[in-house]
Amino acid sequence: MKTTTVRCFLLAVSLTPQLGWADKAPPPRPQAHDGHHDGHHGGHESGGDKPMVHRFEDPAKWTAIFDGPERDAWQKPQEIVKRLQIVPGMTVADIGAGTGYLMPHLAQATGDKGKVLAIDIEPKMVLHLTERAKKAKLGQVSAQLGEPSDPKLAASSVDKIVFLDTWHHVPSRAAYAEKLFKALKPGGAVYIIDFTKESSHGPPVKHRLTPDAVMFDLHAAGFVAEVMQEELPDQYIVVGKKAAP
């Protein structure tokens, strides 16, 4: 799901580990984000928009939605990975990895000597990701459990972070972005791919974030942020870079 970071994954009203987000790309309207509901988390640093609260605890159900062949036509995973500018041997974190839609593309880009950290806050999704990587013989992929407010990444441990269709689920986004900044190596970058206001896919319009709102969160955490040029029909990509020393 364009190159959506700090996604969606991890992206909620008083989100608990049981109220999760994943790298989920919802089906077209009117089914989009079926099961989401409003809550009262309070304002964000970016201006009072509320994160989505949603459970993604049934891998079988969401695999049928997130990994459907029709998704590639508008999600354009190869275009997204190209924008990430991954070099073989890099360590890449996919936060809100969900069913693993982006996982094989990231694994191919990092190569056998690289690492892909597939992170989700749903324990069942983490088990699903582990099994999927094993079946596909993606030895560079490891799945791990994160928290709604913490990706659980070691300091200066990753080169790239991607949020695909997930950032709008994250509570306290600016604070979360600070954790991402610490997790990145100098010169690293976070890529947030999320839905435009005009998109026919995605959450209700009131829950969608503008690129300016995303950049606000990243700037507050110390990133140098900008909107990338891309060819995605329904989404934008915001990149936040951590300056090299």
C-alpha positions in Angstrom: 0.0 0.0 0.0 2.7 4.6 -2.0 6.1 5.0 -0.3 2.7 5.5 4.5 4.7 5.3 7.1 5.6 6.5 10.2 1.1 3.6 7.6 -1.5 3.1 9.8 0.5 0.5 11.1 0.6 1.0 12.8 -2.1 3.3 12.6 -6.5 4.7 17.2 -8.7 5.9 20.0 -7.0 4.7 23.1 -5.4 1.9 21.0 -4.4 -1.1 22.9 -2.4 -4.1 21.7 -5.8 -5.7 21.0 -7.0 -2.9 18.8 -4.7 -3.1 16.0 -3.6 -1.8 12.7 -1.9 -3.6 9.9 -0.5 -2.8 6.5 -3.9 -3.4 5.3 -5.2 -2.0 2.0 -8.9 -1.9 2.4 -11.2 -2.9 -0.5 -12.9 -0.2 -2.6 -15.9 1.6 -1.2 -18.4 0.9 0.0 -16.5 -2.0 1.6 -13.5 0.1 2.4 -12.3 -0.2 6.0 -15.3 -2.4 6.8 -15.5 -2.7 10.6 -13.7 0.6 11.4 -15.4 2.8 13.9 -15.0 6.2 15.4 -13.5 6.8 18.8 -12.4 9.7 21.0 -8.7 9.7 21.2 -8.3 13.4 21.3 -6.3 15.8 19.1 -3.0 15.0 17.4 -0.1 17.3 17.2 -1.0 17.7 13.5 -4.3 19.2 14.2 -7.2 17.2 15.9 -7.7 14.5 13.4 -8.6 11.1 15.0 -6.8 7.9 14.2 -8.9 4.9 13.1 -9.6 2.1 15.6 -9.8 -1.3 14.0 -8.9 -4.9 14.8 -7.0 -6.9 12.2 -6.8 -10.2 14.2 -8.1 -12.6 11.6 -5.3 -13.3 9.0 -7.5 -15.6 6.8 -10.2 -12.9 6.5 -7.7 -10.1 5.7 -5.6 -12.1 3.3 -8.6 -12.4 1.0 -8.9 -8.6 1.1 -5.3 -7.3 1.3 -3.7 -9.8 -1.1 -6.4 -9.9 -3.8 -5.0 -9.7 -7.4 -7.0 -6.5 -8.1 -5.0 -4.6 -5.5 -1.8 -4.4 -7.5 -3.6 -2.3 -10.1 -3.9 0.7 -7.8 -1.4 -0.1 -5.0 1.5 -0.5 -7.5 3.9 -2.2 -5.1 6.8 -2.2 -7.5 6.4 1.5 -8.0 6.5 2.0 -4.2 9.6 -0.2 -3.7 11.4 1.6 -6.5 10.8 4.9 -4.6 12.3 3.5 -1.4 15.7 3.3 -3.1 16.7 0.2 -1.3 20.2 -1.1 -1.7 20.9 -4.8 -1.3 22.1 -5.6 2.2 20.0 -2.9 3.8 17.7 -3.4 6.8 14.1 -2.4 6.1 11.2 -2.2 8.6 7.7 -2.7 7.3 5.5 -1.3 10.1 1.9 -2.4 10.0 3.0 -5.3 7.8 -0.4 -7.0 8.1 -0.7 -10.1 5.9 2.7 -9.4 4.3 1.5 -7.8 1.0 4.7 -5.8 0.6 7.0 -8.5 2.1 8.2 -10.4 -1.0 8.9 -7.1 -2.9 11.0 -5.8 0.0 12.8 -9.1 0.3 13.7 -9.0 -3.3 15.1 -5.5 -3.0 17.2 -6.2 0.1 18.6 -9.4 -1.2 19.8 -12.4 0.7 22.2 -10.4 2.8 19.6 -7.8 3.8 16.9 -7.9 6.4 13.2 -7.2 6.3 11.5 -6.6 9.7 7.8 -7.2 9.3 6.2 -5.5 12.3 2.6 -5.7 13.4 0.7 -5.2 16.7 -1.6 -8.2 16.2 0.0 -11.4 17.5 -1.9 -13.6 15.0 -0.7 -11.4 12.2 2.9 -11.9 13.4 2.4 -15.7 13.4 0.9 -15.4 9.9 3.9 -13.3 8.6 6.4 -15.8 10.1 4.6 -18.7 8.4 4.3 -16.9 5.1 8.0 -16.0 5.1 8.9 -19.6 5.9 6.7 -21.0 3.1 8.2 -18.5 0.6 11.7 -19.3 1.8 12.4 -15.6 2.5 15.2 -16.1 5.0 15.9 -12.4 5.3 12.4 -11.7 6.7 11.7 -11.8 10.4 8.3 -10.9 11.9 8.0 -9.2 15.3 5.4 -7.8 17.5 5.2 -4.0 18.0 3.0 -1.8 20.1 0.5 0.9 19.0 2.8 3.5 20.6 6.2 1.9 19.9 7.6 -0.1 17.0 10.1 -1.8 19.3 13.1 -1.1 17.1 16.6 -0.7 18.5 18.3 2.7 18.1 20.1 3.2 14.8 19.2 -0.3 13.6 17.4 0.2 10.3 18.1 1.9 7.0 14.5 2.4 5.8 11.1 2.3 7.3 7.9 2.0 5.3 4.3 2.6 6.4 1.8 1.3 3.8 -1.8 2.5 4.4 -1.1 2.6 8.1 -0.1 6.1 9.3 -3.7 7.2 9.7 -4.1 4.5 12.4 -1.3 5.7 14.6 -2.2 7.5 17.8 0.1 10.4 19.0 1.9 10.4 15.6 4.5 13.0 16.4 5.6 11.1 19.5 5.7 7.9 17.4 7.7 9.6 14.8 10.4 10.4 17.4 10.8 6.7 18.0 11.2 6.1 14.3 13.8 8.9 14.1 15.8 7.1 16.9 15.5 3.7 15.2 16.9 4.9 11.9 20.6 4.9 11.1 22.1 8.3 10.1 21.1 9.0 6.5 18.1 6.7 6.8 14.5 7.5 5.8 10.9 6.7 6.6 8.3 6.5 3.8 4.6 7.0 4.5 2.2 6.0 1.8 -1.4 6.9 2.5 -4.7 7.8 0.9 -5.5 11.2 -0.7 -8.8 12.9 0.2 -10.1 12.1 -3.4 -9.2 8.4 -3.4 -11.9 5.9 -4.1 -10.1 3.6 -1.6 -9.3 4.0 2.0 -10.9 5.1 5.3 -13.7 7.6 5.6 -12.5 11.0 4.3 -12.6 12.6 7.8 -9.9 10.1 8.9 -7.6 10.7 6.0 -4.4 12.8 6.5 -3.1 15.4 4.1 0.6 15.3 3.1 1.1 18.5 5.0 -0.2 16.9 8.2 2.1 14.0 7.8 5.1 16.3 7.1 4.2 18.3 10.3 4.5 15.1 12.4 7.8 14.2 10.8 9.3 17.7 11.1 8.4 17.8 14.8 10.4 14.6 15.3 13.5 16.0 13.6 13.0 14.7 10.0 13.5 16.7 6.8 10.3 15.8 5.1 8.9 16.3 1.6 6.2 14.9 -0.8 7.7 12.5 -3.4 6.8 12.4 -7.0 5.1 9.1 -7.8 2.6 7.5 -10.1 0.0 6.2 -7.6 -3.6 6.9 -8.6 -5.1 7.0 -5.1 -2.2 7.8 -2.7 0.8 10.0 -1.9 4.2 9.3 -0.6 5.8 11.5 2.1 9.5 10.8 2.9 11.2 11.9 6.1 15.0 11.8 6.1 17.4 11.6 9.0 20.4 13.7 8.2 23.8 12.0 8.1 26.4 13.3 10.5 
